[in-house]
Amino acid sequence: MTHLTGDEKSRYVQNLFTRIASRYDLMNRLMTGGQDIRWRKVVIRRAGLHPHASLLDLGTGTGDLARTAMAQQPTAHVTAADFTFEMMRVGRKSADPFGWANADALWLPFPAESFHAVVSGYLMRNVIDSLAALREQFRVLKPGGRIVILDTTRPKRNLFSPFIWLHMHVVIPALGTLLSGQRDAYTYLPDSTEDFLTAEELASRMAVVGFRRIGFNRLMFGTIAIHWGEK
């Protein structure tokens, strides 16, 4: 389904995450060997939140990054936003000390210069226009604000490439089918990684939009990257 574009892809992705919402967090733990918990902590540290800072967790899913932010900076003002209602419904807890919002990453319902930081986890590979999504994040950031992106990235060829391919195209679909019954969702996710931008290409697009002090780190044998930059 990675050949889909425009509104067709948007509808497919929203439907996909609606179907796997109840198993999303469990599959993340299994696919990453639990490393995604550590990565989220790194993302929030990179955001550099000060007391009472405003943070947008865009593509929040079940709210994991928002909760990590509150754990690191309890006085922060956090907004957890997502395109898929079901992901937020599954994740939402009455005790959450932050607000939730339904939002399309291409048309954010927030005024310009609203947030000190914008973070996202596994959002960018699913949007239909990465430049438009980056421009919206740039728009809602305050001057000097930070963007931090955690996402998959196309891995470079190396000695581990056959094992990476096996994990992505055999292990992940098998686990996804077993736990959720949604095999197409867990073939889309590995395919979307291989079709997504390289880490260097995403960094270049961040620069085109206007971000500066851009950097990134590759993780998990080059299949994951954390990008950061400033407005």
Backbone bond lengths (Angstrom), bond angles and torsions (degrees), N, CA, C in turn:
res aa  C-N    CA-C-N  psi(-1)  N-CA   C-N-CA  omega(-1)  CA-C   N-CA-C  phi
1 M - - - 1.461 - - 1.526 112.88 -
2 T 1.336 117.69 1.39 1.461 119.73 -178.09 1.525 112.18 -72.19
3 H 1.361 117.83 -8.53 1.455 120.44 177.08 1.520 112.15 -77.87
4 L 1.322 118.02 -11.54 1.455 121.79 -178.06 1.523 110.50 -67.18
5 T 1.321 115.55 148.09 1.464 120.31 178.49 1.522 109.23 -136.79
6 G 1.331 116.00 167.39 1.450 122.01 173.35 1.510 114.38 57.36
7 D 1.333 115.70 -144.35 1.461 120.97 -176.03 1.525 112.11 -61.77
8 E 1.333 116.99 -30.92 1.461 120.39 179.88 1.528 110.41 -62.73
9 K 1.336 116.57 -43.86 1.460 120.22 176.87 1.525 110.76 -66.33
10 S 1.321 116.82 -41.66 1.455 120.95 -179.57 1.522 110.97 -57.94
11 R 1.331 116.72 -46.46 1.470 120.53 179.25 1.525 111.48 -65.68
12 Y 1.332 116.36 -40.05 1.466 119.92 179.98 1.527 110.71 -63.02
13 V 1.329 117.40 -46.29 1.462 121.46 -178.57 1.523 110.69 -63.32
14 Q 1.329 117.04 -42.88 1.462 119.65 179.37 1.522 110.96 -62.58
15 N 1.332 116.77 -42.85 1.461 120.92 178.20 1.515 111.38 -65.51
16 L 1.336 116.43 -39.85 1.466 121.42 179.45 1.523 111.06 -58.99
17 F 1.334 117.00 -49.86 1.457 119.87 -177.49 1.526 112.26 -71.92
18 T 1.311 117.36 -25.28 1.460 120.20 172.63 1.530 109.65 -63.71
19 R 1.333 116.32 -41.48 1.462 120.81 -176.86 1.523 113.49 -72.14
20 I 1.335 117.99 -32.10 1.467 119.68 -175.12 1.530 112.69 -103.55
21 A 1.325 117.61 5.89 1.465 120.82 -173.91 1.523 113.23 -53.83
22 S 1.324 117.34 -42.24 1.465 120.12 -174.31 1.526 112.70 -68.77
23 R 1.329 117.60 -21.59 1.466 121.39 -179.05 1.524 112.71 -112.19
24 Y 1.318 116.91 4.84 1.462 121.21 -172.37 1.523 112.61 -59.59
25 D 1.325 117.13 -50.96 1.467 120.21 -176.81 1.528 111.68 -64.32
26 L 1.321 116.74 -42.97 1.462 120.59 179.10 1.528 110.48 -60.96
27 M 1.328 117.39 -43.58 1.458 119.87 -179.86 1.524 111.45 -66.05
28 N 1.324 117.61 -35.85 1.466 119.63 176.26 1.516 111.14 -60.82
29 R 1.332 116.33 -43.75 1.468 119.38 178.85 1.524 110.47 -61.09
30 L 1.334 116.46 -44.30 1.460 120.22 -176.54 1.528 111.74 -70.57
31 M 1.328 117.62 -43.25 1.469 120.84 -176.86 1.518 112.29 -65.39
32 T 1.343 116.61 -31.00 1.463 120.25 -176.19 1.521 112.79 -105.77
33 G 1.313 117.78 3.47 1.455 120.27 -176.26 1.521 112.39 62.71
34 G 1.337 116.27 29.57 1.453 120.95 179.90 1.518 114.63 81.43
35 Q 1.344 117.31 -0.79 1.464 120.42 -177.32 1.523 113.01 -69.75
36 D 1.345 116.88 -21.97 1.463 119.23 -179.11 1.526 111.91 -61.69
37 I 1.303 118.44 -26.65 1.471 121.44 177.01 1.526 109.74 -64.21
38 R 1.334 116.48 -45.67 1.463 121.11 178.73 1.523 110.97 -66.75
39 W 1.326 117.14 -39.47 1.462 120.23 -178.66 1.522 111.15 -62.53
40 R 1.316 117.14 -39.41 1.463 119.30 179.54 1.527 111.30 -63.76
41 K 1.317 116.78 -36.78 1.466 119.76 176.84 1.524 110.68 -62.86
42 V 1.335 116.11 -39.55 1.465 120.48 178.21 1.530 109.88 -64.64
43 V 1.324 117.29 -42.57 1.465 121.63 179.39 1.526 110.42 -56.44
44 I 1.332 117.19 -48.12 1.462 120.12 -177.21 1.521 110.90 -68.76
45 R 1.315 118.14 -36.80 1.467 119.04 175.68 1.522 110.54 -62.43
46 R 1.345 116.45 -39.59 1.463 120.53 178.51 1.532 111.49 -64.51
47 A 1.333 116.91 -28.37 1.459 120.67 -179.92 1.526 111.55 -68.64
48 G 1.338 117.40 -20.91 1.458 121.81 174.50 1.515 114.19 61.22
49 L 1.310 116.96 45.33 1.461 120.58 -177.06 1.521 111.90 -67.76
50 H 1.308 116.00 132.16 1.459 121.11 172.33 1.533 108.28 -101.05
51 P 1.332 119.05 166.80 1.467 120.16 178.95 1.535 111.42 -53.58
52 H 1.328 115.14 132.40 1.462 123.80 177.98 1.526 113.50 70.73
53 A 1.327 117.85 13.73 1.465 120.88 176.40 1.528 110.10 -66.37
54 S 1.330 115.81 152.52 1.463 121.70 176.70 1.528 109.20 -99.16
55 L 1.325 115.81 132.45 1.471 121.82 -176.57 1.514 109.94 -130.93
56 L 1.335 116.65 135.13 1.458 122.61 170.49 1.521 108.86 -107.12
57 D 1.329 116.42 119.66 1.465 121.91 171.90 1.519 106.08 -97.13
58 L 1.320 116.56 100.28 1.459 122.65 -172.79 1.528 110.35 -94.01
59 G 1.331 115.64 133.12 1.460 119.34 -171.66 1.506 109.41 69.61
60 T 1.320 115.60 42.10 1.474 121.89 -170.66 1.515 114.01 -63.37
61 G 1.345 117.74 -24.53 1.458 119.28 -176.76 1.519 110.66 64.60
62 T 1.311 116.39 -117.00 1.465 121.27 179.89 1.526 112.80 -93.94
63 G 1.331 117.37 6.69 1.456 120.78 172.17 1.513 116.35 92.48
64 D 1.317 118.35 15.69 1.467 120.29 -175.86 1.529 112.82 -62.16
65 L 1.342 117.68 -44.44 1.463 119.45 -179.53 1.526 111.02 -67.35
66 A 1.316 117.19 -37.34 1.462 120.65 178.10 1.528 110.78 -61.61
67 R 1.329 116.27 -41.71 1.470 119.76 179.35 1.531 110.98 -68.92
68 T 1.308 116.89 -36.50 1.463 119.98 176.61 1.524 110.17 -63.10
69 A 1.337 116.28 -40.01 1.466 120.37 178.07 1.520 111.12 -62.27
70 M 1.325 117.10 -43.71 1.464 120.28 -179.49 1.522 111.33 -67.42
71 A 1.333 117.01 -31.59 1.464 120.07 177.99 1.523 110.74 -68.54
72 Q 1.343 116.90 -36.57 1.456 120.41 -178.95 1.519 112.49 -82.66
73 Q 1.331 116.78 -33.48 1.467 120.61 -178.32 1.539 108.49 -138.88
74 P 1.331 116.98 84.05 1.471 121.38 -172.06 1.521 114.74 -61.34
75 T 1.335 118.58 -19.70 1.470 119.87 -179.44 1.531 112.55 -93.98
76 A 1.324 117.28 2.74 1.460 120.19 179.79 1.526 110.83 -66.89
77 H 1.321 115.46 153.42 1.468 121.89 175.77 1.535 106.88 -103.79
78 V 1.326 115.58 102.29 1.462 121.89 -170.60 1.526 110.68 -107.14
79 T 1.328 115.44 134.98 1.462 122.33 171.66 1.523 108.36 -116.92
80 A 1.330 116.59 123.80 1.459 122.61 178.25 1.524 108.07 -101.76
81 A 1.331 117.33 117.33 1.466 121.08 -173.51 1.522 111.08 -125.83
82 D 1.325 115.61 141.13 1.466 119.82 179.35 1.521 109.95 -151.16
83 F 1.319 115.13 158.40 1.456 124.52 -179.98 1.528 111.53 -83.39
84 T 1.342 116.68 -22.89 1.461 122.19 -172.52 1.529 110.77 -109.69
85 F 1.318 116.71 112.42 1.459 121.56 -178.35 1.529 112.39 -57.50
86 E 1.328 117.02 -40.66 1.462 120.25 -174.41 1.520 111.79 -65.15
87 M 1.316 118.34 -36.80 1.461 120.25 176.69 1.527 110.14 -60.68
88 M 1.322 116.95 -44.53 1.459 120.15 179.75 1.520 111.24 -68.92
89 R 1.325 117.31 -37.57 1.471 120.07 178.79 1.526 111.29 -61.52
90 V 1.330 116.07 -42.79 1.468 120.31 179.25 1.528 110.53 -65.48
91 G 1.324 116.84 -39.37 1.459 119.98 -175.24 1.506 115.28 -83.95
92 R 1.308 117.32 -24.27 1.466 120.43 -171.46 1.524 112.06 -66.96
93 K 1.316 115.19 131.66 1.460 122.37 177.50 1.522 108.58 -124.76
94 S 1.315 116.60 144.52 1.468 120.20 -175.75 1.522 112.15 -61.67
95 A 1.338 116.54 -25.50 1.466 120.18 -176.85 1.529 113.00 -88.68
96 D 1.322 118.26 0.86 1.467 119.94 -178.28 1.534 110.53 -60.22
97 P 1.325 117.06 125.41 1.474 120.25 -178.80 1.524 112.73 -88.23
98 F 1.317 117.24 34.92 1.458 121.44 179.85 1.521 109.30 -147.59
99 G 1.333 115.38 166.15 1.452 120.39 -179.12 1.515 112.73 -94.77
100 W 1.343 115.47 156.19 1.460 122.18 178.59 1.524 109.06 -115.33
101 A 1.323 117.07 148.39 1.461 121.21 179.30 1.520 110.06 -148.13
102 N 1.329 115.88 139.91 1.454 120.26 172.56 1.524 107.81 -84.78
103 A 1.325 117.71 125.61 1.466 120.05 -174.13 1.519 110.99 -151.75
104 D 1.313 115.54 138.68 1.456 123.97 171.47 1.525 107.19 -90.22
105 A 1.325 117.15 126.17 1.465 121.48 -176.74 1.526 112.97 -61.26
106 L 1.336 117.52 -19.14 1.461 120.77 -179.83 1.527 112.77 -89.06
107 W 1.345 116.36 -14.18 1.472 121.06 -177.90 1.527 107.57 -144.00
108 L 1.311 117.23 73.89 1.463 120.43 -174.34 1.535 111.02 -70.81
109 P 1.340 116.59 134.29 1.468 120.95 -177.14 1.530 112.51 -86.72
110 F 1.327 116.53 42.56 1.465 121.35 -177.97 1.526 108.91 -128.19
111 P 1.327 116.77 146.23 1.468 119.63 177.87 1.526 111.04 -65.60
112 A 1.310 115.08 161.05 1.466 120.83 175.28 1.529 109.78 -61.42
113 E 1.333 115.24 146.48 1.467 122.97 175.51 1.533 112.24 57.36
114 S 1.355 115.05 46.86 1.467 120.85 -179.01 1.523 113.71 -92.47
115 F 1.329 118.69 -24.88 1.457 121.34 -168.32 1.527 112.49 -128.14
116 H 1.339 114.33 145.82 1.465 120.28 173.50 1.530 111.27 -77.91
117 A 1.328 117.18 -23.28 1.467 120.54 -179.31 1.527 109.23 -153.69
118 V 1.328 115.34 147.29 1.463 122.82 171.75 1.523 107.47 -126.74
119 V 1.324 116.19 126.45 1.463 121.07 178.33 1.525 108.92 -123.80
120 S 1.319 115.81 156.98 1.459 120.16 176.28 1.517 109.87 -150.84
121 G 1.322 115.29 149.45 1.454 121.88 176.23 1.516 110.63 -126.68
122 Y 1.319 116.97 112.70 1.470 123.24 177.37 1.528 111.75 61.18
123 L 1.307 116.31 35.69 1.460 121.69 177.15 1.523 112.28 -93.90
124 M 1.327 117.17 -49.29 1.456 121.31 -163.50 1.522 114.01 -63.37
125 R 1.322 118.04 -32.30 1.462 117.84 -178.59 1.528 112.02 -71.87
126 N 1.340 116.78 -13.13 1.459 120.58 -176.59 1.521 114.13 -101.06
127 V 1.338 118.21 -9.13 1.456 119.19 179.46 1.526 109.73 -80.21
128 I 1.327 116.33 153.94 1.463 119.37 -176.00 1.531 111.91 -84.87
129 D 1.339 117.04 -10.83 1.463 120.87 -179.84 1.527 107.75 -148.63
130 S 1.324 117.01 97.55 1.466 120.33 -174.67 1.522 112.20 -66.04
131 L 1.335 117.27 -35.55 1.464 119.55 178.65 1.525 111.16 -65.65
132 A 1.317 117.21 -42.00 1.461 120.45 178.53 1.524 110.77 -63.66
133 A 1.330 117.29 -40.13 1.460 120.71 178.72 1.524 111.00 -65.12
134 L 1.326 116.67 -40.02 1.471 120.22 177.88 1.532 110.85 -67.14
135 R 1.325 116.40 -38.71 1.471 119.02 178.94 1.526 111.15 -63.45
136 E 1.322 117.19 -39.47 1.464 120.12 178.94 1.530 111.15 -66.16
137 Q 1.329 116.48 -39.33 1.458 118.88 177.87 1.528 110.47 -66.81
138 F 1.328 116.62 -38.60 1.462 120.74 176.10 1.531 109.89 -61.87
139 R 1.314 117.10 -42.83 1.466 121.92 -177.46 1.524 112.10 -60.86
140 V 1.346 117.49 -44.36 1.467 119.85 -174.17 1.530 112.60 -82.97
141 L 1.333 117.66 -6.98 1.463 120.20 176.69 1.524 111.47 -80.32
142 K 1.322 115.64 143.00 1.455 121.29 171.47 1.533 109.21 -71.86
143 P 1.321 118.71 155.42 1.470 119.96 173.77 1.529 110.39 -55.21
144 G 1.305 116.24 131.78 1.456 121.04 -175.87 1.508 113.67 85.69
145 G 1.340 116.53 -4.05 1.464 120.61 -179.76 1.520 112.35 -70.46
146 R 1.315 115.47 160.74 1.463 120.87 -174.45 1.525 112.47 -115.29
147 I 1.310 115.11 143.13 1.453 122.77 171.31 1.522 108.05 -111.39
148 V 1.331 117.31 137.65 1.469 121.85 174.79 1.525 107.37 -136.01
149 I 1.309 115.67 128.13 1.463 122.55 -175.51 1.522 109.95 -122.05
150 L 1.324 116.66 122.75 1.462 122.67 171.16 1.519 107.05 -107.16
151 D 1.328 116.96 122.28 1.458 118.70 -179.47 1.520 109.90 -160.24
152 T 1.316 113.98 168.66 1.459 119.16 172.43 1.522 108.41 -71.59
153 T 1.306 115.95 160.33 1.459 120.79 176.32 1.520 108.22 -146.57
154 R 1.309 116.39 152.17 1.450 120.52 -179.20 1.527 109.86 -66.38
155 P 1.337 118.49 118.23 1.470 119.79 -176.18 1.523 112.50 -75.37
156 K 1.319 115.66 148.24 1.457 120.96 174.11 1.525 109.28 -76.38
157 R 1.318 115.98 154.80 1.464 120.25 176.97 1.520 109.73 -68.14
158 N 1.347 116.09 131.49 1.458 120.57 177.84 1.526 108.73 -155.19
159 L 1.325 117.27 -174.23 1.465 121.33 -178.13 1.522 112.68 -62.33
160 F 1.340 116.08 -25.09 1.463 119.59 -177.53 1.529 112.61 -89.06
161 S 1.333 117.88 -1.11 1.461 121.04 -173.83 1.534 113.60 -54.86
162 P 1.349 120.24 -43.56 1.469 118.62 178.77 1.526 112.86 -62.60
163 F 1.336 117.08 -35.93 1.462 120.60 -179.96 1.526 110.93 -73.77
164 I 1.345 116.43 -36.11 1.467 120.70 175.87 1.530 109.38 -62.81
165 W 1.337 116.45 -45.41 1.463 120.32 179.14 1.532 110.51 -60.45
166 L 1.327 117.19 -43.46 1.460 121.19 -179.99 1.532 110.84 -61.88
167 H 1.338 116.43 -43.98 1.461 120.33 179.89 1.529 111.06 -63.64
168 M 1.330 115.93 -43.35 1.460 120.01 -174.71 1.523 112.70 -74.58
169 H 1.338 116.96 -38.65 1.463 119.77 -170.46 1.525 114.45 -104.82
170 V 1.322 117.38 -8.04 1.466 120.20 177.87 1.529 110.48 -121.49
171 V 1.336 116.65 -55.90 1.466 120.37 -175.27 1.523 111.57 -66.03
172 I 1.342 117.73 -50.83 1.467 120.71 -176.65 1.531 111.94 -62.87
173 P 1.344 120.51 -48.27 1.470 118.84 176.90 1.521 113.37 -60.90
174 A 1.341 117.43 -36.55 1.462 120.10 179.34 1.530 110.83 -66.28
175 L 1.341 116.74 -45.26 1.463 120.52 177.37 1.526 111.29 -62.59
176 G 1.333 116.07 -44.72 1.453 120.21 -179.50 1.515 112.41 -61.34
177 T 1.334 116.23 -41.29 1.457 120.34 178.27 1.518 110.89 -65.14
178 L 1.330 116.44 -42.33 1.463 121.39 -178.39 1.526 111.62 -64.29
179 L 1.323 116.61 -43.32 1.462 120.32 -173.09 1.523 114.10 -89.02
180 S 1.336 116.85 -29.05 1.462 118.40 -175.84 1.524 114.05 -121.19
181 G 1.336 116.91 -17.89 1.446 119.92 -175.75 1.521 113.19 74.56
182 Q 1.333 117.05 10.08 1.464 121.68 -175.18 1.527 109.49 -113.88
183 R 1.317 117.03 74.14 1.463 120.11 -175.72 1.519 112.07 -62.28
184 D 1.336 118.13 -38.33 1.464 119.21 -176.69 1.521 111.26 -62.75
185 A 1.357 116.89 -32.87 1.460 120.06 178.76 1.519 110.67 -63.98
186 Y 1.313 116.55 -39.15 1.460 120.15 -175.66 1.524 112.85 -93.97
187 T 1.322 116.85 7.17 1.463 120.21 160.53 1.528 108.89 -97.97
188 Y 1.346 116.91 -32.66 1.467 120.30 176.22 1.528 110.92 -62.45
189 L 1.317 118.07 -43.71 1.467 120.71 -174.80 1.532 112.17 -61.63
190 P 1.344 120.50 -48.57 1.473 119.02 174.97 1.533 112.83 -64.56
191 D 1.336 117.02 -39.83 1.457 119.55 -179.86 1.523 110.83 -63.37
192 S 1.338 116.38 -38.83 1.466 119.40 -178.93 1.522 111.17 -67.46
193 T 1.333 116.97 -27.64 1.467 119.98 175.39 1.520 110.42 -65.51
194 E 1.322 116.76 -45.46 1.462 120.62 -177.85 1.528 112.44 -71.21
195 D 1.331 116.53 -24.96 1.463 120.35 179.99 1.521 112.60 -91.41
196 F 1.333 117.15 -8.23 1.455 120.80 -176.75 1.528 110.33 -79.61
197 L 1.322 115.04 171.49 1.450 121.83 178.92 1.527 111.72 -62.99
198 T 1.317 116.15 151.76 1.456 119.12 168.36 1.527 108.11 -71.59
199 A 1.326 116.01 165.89 1.462 120.11 178.53 1.524 110.55 -59.23
200 E 1.327 116.66 -39.14 1.460 120.73 179.57 1.530 111.57 -66.73
201 E 1.318 116.75 -38.84 1.467 120.49 -179.93 1.523 111.34 -66.89
202 L 1.328 117.27 -40.51 1.465 119.83 178.03 1.525 110.26 -65.44
203 A 1.320 117.09 -41.40 1.468 120.50 177.10 1.529 110.68 -60.12
204 S 1.329 117.48 -39.91 1.462 121.41 178.83 1.524 111.14 -64.24
205 R 1.312 117.32 -39.65 1.467 120.26 178.97 1.530 111.11 -68.01
206 M 1.319 116.66 -35.42 1.461 119.62 174.64 1.523 110.60 -60.88
207 A 1.321 116.20 -39.92 1.467 120.42 179.24 1.522 111.25 -67.29
208 V 1.326 117.15 -39.61 1.463 121.49 179.29 1.530 110.74 -59.29
209 V 1.331 116.07 -39.69 1.464 121.08 -179.11 1.531 111.59 -69.57
210 G 1.341 116.64 -27.17 1.453 119.52 178.33 1.512 115.60 127.79
211 F 1.333 117.45 -2.33 1.459 119.52 178.79 1.527 110.20 -67.84
212 R 1.316 115.81 151.52 1.462 121.58 177.76 1.527 108.66 -130.38
213 R 1.323 115.57 175.01 1.469 120.82 -176.90 1.535 110.80 49.11
214 I 1.313 114.63 48.48 1.466 121.84 -176.58 1.520 109.78 -85.05
215 G 1.312 116.21 139.77 1.452 121.24 174.93 1.517 110.03 -152.61
216 F 1.324 116.69 169.06 1.471 119.89 175.99 1.521 109.84 -157.38
217 N 1.320 113.82 155.47 1.462 122.53 173.55 1.521 108.89 -124.89
218 R 1.329 116.15 135.57 1.464 120.11 173.23 1.526 109.46 -89.42
219 L 1.333 115.88 147.03 1.457 122.64 -178.77 1.530 109.20 -136.60
220 M 1.302 115.37 167.03 1.470 122.98 173.26 1.532 112.08 48.28
221 F 1.353 114.36 60.22 1.466 121.86 176.80 1.531 112.08 59.99
222 G 1.328 116.46 29.75 1.454 120.58 176.11 1.503 116.03 84.12
223 T 1.337 118.63 8.49 1.473 121.10 -179.14 1.519 112.84 -93.88
224 I 1.336 117.61 -10.93 1.459 123.60 -179.79 1.518 107.90 -128.08
225 A 1.324 116.81 146.74 1.470 120.34 174.93 1.524 110.09 -141.83
226 I 1.310 115.55 145.56 1.466 122.25 170.09 1.527 106.91 -111.81
227 H 1.330 115.59 120.15 1.466 122.75 177.61 1.528 109.15 -106.89
228 W 1.310 116.16 150.98 1.464 120.13 175.51 1.528 109.69 -146.27
229 G 1.323 115.23 157.86 1.456 120.80 177.46 1.521 109.46 -168.66
230 E 1.318 115.85 174.19 1.458 122.34 -179.22 1.521 110.74 -128.75
231 K 1.337 116.01 151.11 1.460 121.65 174.04 1.531 108.85 -88.10
